[in-house]
Amino acid sequence: MGRSYAALRELNRNRPVAPGDRARVLDVPEECWFFDSEYRLQIWSRETLFEFNVVPAPSVARQRHFLVQRLDGLFVDLAVYEDSAICTRGTLGGRVAQARVRLSDIDGLVSHYGRLGFHAGLGWNVSSDRLVRRELRSTQPGLIRSETVSVDGAELHAVSVRVAGLEKTSHEERTPFQTRDEALVAAEQRLFALEQEELTAFTCSTPQAKHVNPAPPSQSPKVELSSAARPDTAREAVDAAVALLTELHHKLPEGHFVIELIDPEQDRARLERMGHGGTFFRSMHEKRFGRWTRPEAVDATGSSFDYFTRRYGTATWVVAHANGETTHLSGNVSGGGQCVLEINADEYNVEELAENLDEPVPGLSLALVFHGGWHDGASFLFDRRSQTPEGEYGIHSFGELEPELPDEPTAPEHIQPFGFWLFERVVALREKLVPALRELQPPVVP
């Protein structure tokens, strides 16, 4: 769980910090970001404590470096001036702290944060489709003023918001320029002018772009993944799906994991980085940890689902950022992890649901819910009113609030075996999630 509360207090010169886990933002041996008792961001970096501070810009910045750690939503903004630089560290959309640094420190800071997992952007955009939007604020009795500035393509975008008592007004400007460089100069000039009006840095965010922007050089590791050729049999498809997930788990380790491949002691740091290092998560999934690392040799009788449950037991794929894919709480319990895939044959009592429905659903009491997410549109069941000679059942989506099944069961010759269903689902999820997972991996830095 990282540094103890007492250790954080010691870093903060024995002054109080925010209670519990709410204090800790980034916690690695050489760096610790935390909130003090007034929820001001404090930065302890390589034996030096940078207390919450706001540093005024001496002039218009002539260059910027922007680095972002996507998994936890952290950023480092380095604004370069003629004789010095200002380092702004913070959480995206949250609190920031500033410190003045020497020009000679800039390259070292960029390398340092690269080693801590921060990807370098281009100052005003973190990717071709994600901008850097800077917000400055001033707060006076009865008046809050907010100003945001961003550059999208060759367009300067500025939004002014004023809140006076219960009255809120806003004004938006989009100013096109001939070139992106001209827009960047105008943005820096606007930031400096706002600081001259006594607004100070409040936060940064990374909104979606509307125009084409230059892409920073990729720092993501070059990881080759296996091709996903469709197997010949349903049982081979089960093994192939497990192999694809196992490869993803090991080759792209940040931002997700498969519980059945986790050793809760050896992989403790990986669980904690995802926010799942607590005792509840460990006890909830105790029987699933490491299940795939010791698959059993089983006979070939029965369906491909029987084969899966005998050989692998369960499948629980937990993700931090699902890239728009539907997720659900494991076991429908907060604290169990957000899943894109969860297969467990013994989790849902569909007979009880069928008995309590006002309108009966034919075949529901015989069904087997084998995939979690019954409240989130991500659940699936077997319709056991018909089956193939191998024991495969028709597969349908399932929602607890409005359960439905076709009036007539799927004819045996049209039933897709579970193994092929699983393989196709894993392949589809892999195609959706891999681009986002690549971006979450620590950057390759010199």
Helices and strands as residue ranges (DSSP letters): H 5-11, G 20-23, E 24-28, E 31-35, E 41-45, E 48-50, E 63-69, E 74-80, E 85-91, E 96-101, G 103-105, H 106-115, E 119-120, E 125-127, E 130-131, E 133-140, E 143-152, E 155-164, E 167-176, H 180-196, E 200-205, H 234-251, E 256-258, G 259-261, H 268-273, H 279-284, G 291-293, H 304-311, E 315-319, E 328-329, G 330-332, E 338-343, H 350-356, G 364-366, E 368-371, E 379-383, E 394-398, G 412-414, H 418-440
